């Protein structure tokens, strides 16, 4: 009789442990999905703001070019502004493309598909980072050339230098803090979710 009671107690305890393990797994999954979703939301918000900013800058670039934009070299000024206009439009398309791909992430879907999308996005960001670090000095050099052509005062040169420094610092901050941190957080959570599924 005691042996049957012991077996029943053991079976009930085993069933309760299995239920607790299943509940714990579900809680951990929800926590990981919430953490990933927060990081993804930050990136999506930033990409969306970036898309609207470059779209707003594009007409402004064309607006600033008028007869008062007098430089000695008559081709470099208009060429620079038109190039910047098309660069803004291209940046907008790139931002929209990244947003579209990030919106494919569904944490209720297959984890390996999400990992693939985030890894692909991570590769795009690394390439974008290289292009950006190459572009900043190039644009700085072109702006310096245009400033020299315009024969501007000291205050304008100080302003250009400050803008160049701020752009460089902001670029470093955005890639280090926003992109790298959040992408790594999403990938880590997705890897843990994959381990839980296995």
Order of alpha helices (4+ residues) and beta strands (2+ residues): alpha-alpha-alpha-alpha-alpha
